Every structure is written in C-alpha cells, then in structure tokens.
Amino acid sequence: METSRLAEATAALETTLATLEDAGVDPLYRLGGTGAALLQGVDLPVGDIDLLMSRREEVDAVAAALSSFPCLYAPAWLPESQQYFARFEVKGVDVEISTVERETSSDCMECIGRGPWEHFVLVPCGRFRVPAIRLELRLATELLRDRPDRYEPLLAHMARHGYDPDLLDRATIAHALPPASRLLPR
C-alpha cells in the first residue's frame, strides 16, 4: 500500500474528527467511498474523504465546525443526486460531507437506505475509531460503476482477508448485478 496516500487520508480525517470534537459536534456518520476502503487496508487511489451524515442538520453542524478550513462547496441541496452536500479542504485533502436522500428497501446499498448504518466496521484513525462502510457494499458500487482500477484491488483484498459472501451477493443483486461472490474464493 502506498504509505503517503494512507498517511494523507488519515491525517485529514483525524484532523477533521479532532476539529469536530473540539467544537462539540458529534454527528452520526459513516466513512464511505475509497477512503473507507483505504483505511480498511485496500491499496487503491483515494481522491477524497467521504463522510455520510444521517441528517442535513449534521452536515450544517460539521460545516460550521470546519469553517476555519477552505470551503470548496458550501452546504447545498443537489437535486440531481438527491443529496445535501458540502466540501472542505483539510490538510490538502477534500473532505466531502453529505446526506443521500433516496429511498430503497435494500439494506445493502453503500450510501442509501439503512445499509451504511447497519453494515460497517470500526477502523483506527489515529486516536479515533471510525465507522467505515463494509467493503462488500463498496465493491458492489465499484462493480456497478465498472471501474476495474477500484474493484480489482477490492477483490484482491477480500480474497486475501475474507468477506461475507451473503452480504456481497445481496449488495450486488441490489444493484441488479450478478452475485459477486462467484468472483472470490469462499
């Protein structure tokens, strides 16, 4: 794994969490996207840190707490993606804070419905333990987007370290994809 990417992502996330703590802001959140995979040991390119919030008010509270950092996108509703979104630059890394407000009956989507709130692991990030969305949900997203530069490292990591085949299959089926456990040893 490229140590500099991990170090940069960890430093930005730890600084963000320390800033929130200092401001007394304690949102219900999940770390998603490539940042979540990187902190779980997957070697892949990371462009930003994605923090999924449960409510718009939490996005606003986090944005207020991060106001000393460059604001790249002020909190706003994005109707095309059905999310309330903000972006800040923290230690040279984009930190994106958002809700995703689409409904689904599936519990296996990475950013919508109850999936990210039910399927996560706690990963260390400096002195913090961060709730990161499980790799099975991330893999399904990358397979849907057909991004081999992202899904191949996820597949390799999961083949070496294990995975939940039922969760992975439910996640890929929720995206109308074939069951992905066929791509990995059981």
C-alpha positions in Angstrom: 0.0 0.0 0.0 1.3 3.4 -0.8 2.1 4.9 2.6 1.8 8.5 1.6 -1.9 8.1 0.4 -2.8 6.4 3.7 -0.9 9.0 5.7 -2.6 11.9 3.9 -6.1 10.4 4.2 -5.5 9.5 7.9 -4.1 13.0 8.7 -7.1 14.7 7.0 -9.7 12.5 8.7 -8.1 12.7 12.1 -7.8 16.5 11.8 -11.5 16.7 10.8 -12.6 14.5 13.7 -10.5 16.4 16.2 -11.9 19.7 14.9 -15.5 18.3 15.3 -14.6 17.1 18.8 -13.2 20.5 19.8 -16.3 22.1 18.6 -18.6 19.7 20.5 -20.0 18.3 17.2 -20.8 14.6 17.4 -22.7 13.6 14.3 -24.0 10.2 13.3 -21.8 9.4 10.3 -20.1 6.8 8.3 -16.9 6.9 6.3 -17.6 5.7 2.8 -16.0 5.7 -0.6 -12.4 4.9 -1.4 -11.3 6.5 1.9 -13.2 3.8 3.8 -11.6 1.1 1.7 -8.1 2.6 2.2 -8.5 2.7 6.0 -9.5 -0.9 5.8 -6.3 -1.8 4.1 -7.2 -1.8 0.4 -4.5 -0.3 -1.8 -6.3 2.0 -4.2 -6.4 5.6 -5.4 -8.1 7.9 -3.0 -9.3 11.3 -4.2 -11.2 12.4 -1.1 -12.7 11.5 2.2 -16.5 10.9 2.1 -18.5 11.3 5.3 -22.1 10.3 5.0 -24.3 12.0 7.6 -27.7 10.9 8.7 -29.4 14.3 8.5 -28.9 17.7 6.8 -28.5 19.4 10.2 -25.4 17.3 10.8 -23.9 18.4 7.5 -24.5 22.0 8.6 -23.0 21.4 12.0 -19.9 19.8 10.5 -19.6 22.6 8.0 -19.7 25.2 10.8 -17.1 23.3 12.8 -14.8 23.1 9.7 -15.2 26.8 8.9 -11.6 27.6 9.6 -10.6 25.3 6.6 -11.1 26.3 3.0 -14.7 25.8 1.9 -14.7 24.4 -1.6 -18.5 23.9 -1.7 -20.9 25.4 0.8 -23.7 23.2 2.1 -26.4 22.9 -0.5 -29.1 20.6 -1.8 -28.1 18.8 -5.1 -31.3 17.7 -6.6 -29.7 15.6 -9.4 -28.0 13.4 -6.9 -30.6 13.8 -4.1 -28.1 14.8 -1.5 -27.3 17.7 0.8 -23.6 18.3 0.2 -20.5 20.3 1.3 -16.8 20.1 0.6 -13.8 21.4 2.6 -10.1 21.1 2.1 -8.4 19.7 5.2 -4.6 19.2 5.1 -4.6 19.1 1.3 -7.4 16.5 1.1 -11.0 17.2 0.0 -13.4 16.2 2.8 -16.9 15.8 1.5 -19.9 15.7 3.9 -23.3 14.7 2.7 -26.6 13.0 3.1 -28.0 10.9 0.4 -31.8 11.1 0.5 -33.1 8.4 -1.9 -35.2 5.6 -0.6 -34.6 1.9 -1.0 -35.9 -1.2 0.6 -32.4 -2.8 0.4 -30.1 -2.9 3.4 -27.1 -3.4 1.1 -26.5 -0.1 -0.7 -23.4 1.8 0.2 -24.9 5.3 0.7 -28.7 5.0 0.7 -31.2 3.3 2.9 -30.2 1.5 6.1 -27.2 -0.3 4.6 -24.4 2.1 5.7 -25.9 2.3 9.2 -26.1 -1.5 9.6 -23.1 -2.7 7.7 -19.9 -1.1 8.9 -16.7 -1.8 10.8 -14.8 0.3 13.2 -11.3 1.2 11.9 -8.5 3.0 13.7 -7.6 6.5 12.5 -5.1 8.0 14.9 -6.8 8.2 18.3 -10.2 7.7 16.8 -12.2 4.6 15.8 -14.1 5.4 12.7 -17.3 3.7 11.5 -16.4 2.7 7.9 -18.9 1.2 5.5 -18.1 -2.5 4.8 -16.1 -3.4 1.8 -18.8 -5.6 0.4 -21.0 -2.6 -0.2 -18.1 -0.6 -1.6 -17.3 -3.4 -4.1 -20.9 -3.5 -5.3 -20.7 0.2 -6.0 -17.5 -0.1 -8.0 -18.8 -3.1 -10.0 -21.9 -1.1 -10.9 -19.7 1.9 -12.0 -17.5 -0.6 -13.9 -14.2 0.8 -12.5 -11.7 -2.0 -12.6 -9.0 0.2 -11.1 -11.2 0.3 -8.0 -12.9 -3.1 -8.0 -9.8 -5.2 -8.8 -7.9 -4.1 -5.6 -11.1 -4.6 -3.6 -11.5 -8.2 -5.0 -7.8 -8.9 -4.3 -8.0 -7.6 -0.7 -11.2 -9.5 0.0 -9.8 -12.7 -1.4 -6.8 -12.4 1.0 -8.6 -11.2 4.1 -12.1 -12.7 3.8 -15.6 -11.3 3.3 -19.2 -12.0 3.9 -20.5 -13.8 0.8 -24.2 -13.4 1.6 -23.8 -9.6 2.2 -21.7 -9.3 -1.0 -24.3 -11.1 -3.1 -27.2 -9.2 -1.6 -25.3 -5.9 -2.4 -24.6 -6.8 -6.0 -28.1 -8.1 -6.6 -29.5 -4.8 -5.1 -27.6 -3.1 -7.9 -29.2 -5.5 -10.5 -25.7 -7.2 -11.0 -24.9 -10.9 -10.9 -23.9 -12.2 -7.4 -20.2 -11.1 -7.0 -19.2 -13.9 -4.6 -18.6 -16.0 -7.8 -15.5 -13.7 -8.3 -14.0 -14.7 -5.0 -13.0 -17.9 -3.2 -15.3 -18.9 -0.4 
